[in-house]
């Protein structure tokens, strides 16, 4: 469990670091282009928070956002499954979820249907844990 949690945290902070770096790189590139054209450069905040369109910034922002969204479903299920059943099933599901999650930036940049190759396995990992918990609780 400790390894999964460390890998999850490193992934989260890696995605956050990447998001900041991509915004800084895109801003620098847009600033160079604006100077070459003699126009006003966009502000960093406008690039980072999407007021100025940039596909790379959008991909990095959605990577972080989707990671957080999916983690809110994964983590309670992971801890509950590990607590109730012990063993390695929850750990294996979490590792699969995490490894597939690493592919999200590439899949999202290619758009549909590629993003489904990440989201569907992630949903299966999470739902699988919750289904087993619901059966254990005699809800199913």
Secondary structure, 3 states (H helix, E strand, C coil): CHHHHHHHHHHHHHHHHHHHHHHHHHHHHHHHHHHHHCCCCCCHHHHHCCCCCCHHHHHHHHHHHHHHHHHHHHHHHHHHHHHHHCCCHHHHHHHHHHHHHCCHHHHHHHCCCCCHHHHHHHHHHHHHHHHHHHHHCCCC
